[in-house]
Amino acid sequence: MKPNYDPVALSVPDDEIGIDDHQVYWHGSEKFTGFTGEELGSGNYEYQSFKDGWLDGPSGEVTPEGDLVVEEWYRKNFLYGITRRYRADGTLATAVGYEFGYAVWTVRFDLDGATVLATEYTSFNESQLKTLGGFRTRVSMPPLPGPEYAADPNRH
């Protein structure tokens, strides 16, 4: 499956991007908006997207042909949204819903990439619930889509 954007063509070389002590990314004197990435030893391309200096939007890995291997979503420097992993034939293998870096649910798909084999919800311990609750209170975010949207590439 190909993404509806081209992270390879849109990427800025990593050596042109700086990061400050507050985890804000800069391109010269401007907070960085765009993609960075690098070619991996496998020939695949790993990329990250930024908005106003923060990891925000799609990040992941594509094959030399431009097909997704993995696509994950960030908001305000947090892994937040649905991460999808694809098989070599382009079918969806798994989808995981993340909220502030915590995996909330996982959906596993059959080889056809459409039939759900299992949906699992994470059981958080008291400390994790407290941390997650703190983030939910302090950082305004849209609700995480539920596992019923795991196969919808337009839902993040």
C-alpha positions as CSV (number, residue, x, y, z in Angstrom):
1,M,0.0,0.0,0.0
2,K,1.4,3.4,-0.9
3,P,0.9,6.5,1.3
4,N,-0.9,9.6,-0.1
5,Y,2.3,11.6,0.4
6,D,5.9,11.1,-0.8
7,P,8.3,11.2,2.3
8,V,11.4,10.6,0.1
9,A,10.8,13.5,-2.2
10,L,9.7,15.8,0.6
11,S,12.6,15.0,3.0
12,V,15.2,17.5,4.2
13,P,18.6,16.1,5.0
14,D,19.0,15.3,8.7
15,D,22.2,17.3,9.0
16,E,20.1,20.5,8.2
17,I,17.9,19.9,11.2
18,G,18.8,20.8,14.8
19,I,17.1,19.9,18.1
20,D,17.1,22.0,21.2
21,D,16.9,21.1,24.9
22,H,13.1,21.2,24.8
23,Q,12.9,18.6,22.0
24,V,11.9,21.2,19.4
25,Y,13.3,20.6,15.9
26,W,14.7,23.6,13.9
27,H,15.7,24.2,10.3
28,G,18.0,27.2,10.6
29,S,16.1,29.8,12.7
30,E,12.6,28.3,11.9
31,K,10.8,25.6,13.7
32,F,10.9,22.7,11.3
33,T,7.8,21.6,9.3
34,G,8.4,18.8,6.8
35,F,10.0,15.4,6.6
36,T,13.4,14.0,7.4
37,G,14.6,10.5,6.6
38,E,17.4,8.2,5.6
39,E,17.9,5.1,3.5
40,L,18.3,1.9,5.5
41,G,20.7,-0.9,4.7
42,S,17.7,-2.9,3.3
43,G,17.1,-0.2,0.7
44,N,14.0,0.9,2.5
45,Y,13.5,4.5,3.5
46,E,12.7,5.5,7.1
47,Y,11.1,8.9,7.7
48,Q,9.6,11.2,10.3
49,S,7.3,14.2,9.8
50,F,7.3,17.4,11.8
51,K,5.0,20.4,12.3
52,D,6.1,23.6,14.0
53,G,9.2,21.9,15.4
54,W,7.4,18.8,16.9
55,L,7.1,15.2,15.6
56,D,3.6,15.5,14.2
57,G,2.0,13.5,11.5
58,P,3.0,10.3,9.7
59,S,6.4,8.6,10.3
60,G,7.5,5.1,9.2
61,E,9.2,3.1,6.6
62,V,8.6,2.6,2.8
63,T,10.1,0.2,0.3
64,P,12.2,1.4,-2.6
65,E,8.9,1.1,-4.7
66,G,7.2,3.4,-2.2
67,D,5.0,0.8,-0.5
68,L,4.4,1.2,3.3
69,V,6.2,-1.3,5.6
70,V,5.0,0.6,8.7
71,E,3.2,3.9,9.3
72,E,2.8,5.5,12.7
73,W,1.3,8.8,13.7
74,Y,2.7,11.4,16.1
75,R,1.1,14.4,17.7
76,K,3.0,17.0,19.7
77,N,6.0,14.7,20.0
78,F,3.9,11.8,21.3
79,L,3.3,8.5,19.5
80,Y,-0.5,9.0,19.2
81,G,-2.9,7.4,16.8
82,I,-2.9,4.2,14.8
83,T,0.3,2.4,13.8
84,R,-0.1,0.0,10.9
85,R,2.3,-2.7,9.8
86,Y,2.1,-4.2,6.4
87,R,3.2,-7.5,4.9
88,A,5.6,-7.6,1.9
89,D,2.5,-8.2,-0.3
90,G,1.0,-4.9,0.9
91,T,-1.7,-6.5,3.1
92,L,-2.3,-5.1,6.6
93,A,-0.8,-7.3,9.3
94,T,-1.5,-5.4,12.5
95,A,-2.8,-2.1,13.7
96,V,-2.1,-0.7,17.2
97,G,-3.8,2.3,18.8
98,Y,-1.4,4.5,20.7
99,E,-2.2,7.2,23.2
100,F,0.8,9.2,24.5
101,G,3.1,6.4,23.6
102,Y,1.0,3.7,25.3
103,A,-0.4,0.9,23.2
104,V,-4.1,0.9,24.1
105,W,-5.4,-1.8,21.7
106,T,-4.0,-4.1,19.0
107,V,-5.8,-5.7,16.0
108,R,-4.3,-8.6,14.2
109,F,-5.4,-9.4,10.6
110,D,-5.5,-12.6,8.6
111,L,-3.4,-13.0,5.5
112,D,-6.0,-11.2,3.4
113,G,-5.4,-8.0,5.4
114,A,-9.1,-7.5,6.0
115,T,-10.3,-10.3,8.2
116,V,-9.8,-9.6,11.9
117,L,-8.2,-12.5,13.8
118,A,-8.0,-10.9,17.2
119,T,-8.6,-7.6,19.0
120,E,-6.7,-7.1,22.3
121,Y,-6.9,-4.3,24.8
122,T,-4.0,-3.4,27.0
123,S,-4.4,-3.9,30.8
124,F,-2.6,-1.0,32.4
125,N,-1.2,-1.1,35.9
126,E,-2.0,1.7,38.5
127,S,1.2,3.6,37.7
128,Q,0.5,3.6,33.9
129,L,-3.1,4.7,34.5
130,K,-1.9,7.6,36.6
131,T,0.7,8.7,34.0
132,L,-1.8,8.3,31.1
133,G,-4.5,10.2,33.1
134,G,-2.0,13.0,33.7
135,F,-1.2,13.4,30.0
136,R,-4.9,13.3,29.2
137,T,-5.5,16.1,31.7
138,R,-2.5,18.3,30.7
139,V,-2.2,17.8,26.9
140,S,-5.2,18.5,24.7
141,M,-5.6,15.8,22.0
142,P,-8.4,14.4,19.9
143,P,-9.8,11.1,21.0
144,L,-7.9,8.0,19.8
145,P,-9.9,6.2,17.1
146,G,-11.2,2.8,18.3
147,P,-10.1,-0.6,16.9
148,E,-13.1,-0.6,14.5
149,Y,-11.0,1.9,12.5
150,A,-7.9,-0.3,12.5
151,A,-8.1,-1.0,8.7
152,D,-9.1,2.5,7.6
153,P,-5.9,4.2,6.3
154,N,-7.7,7.6,6.5
155,R,-8.2,7.3,10.3
156,H,-5.2,8.1,12.4
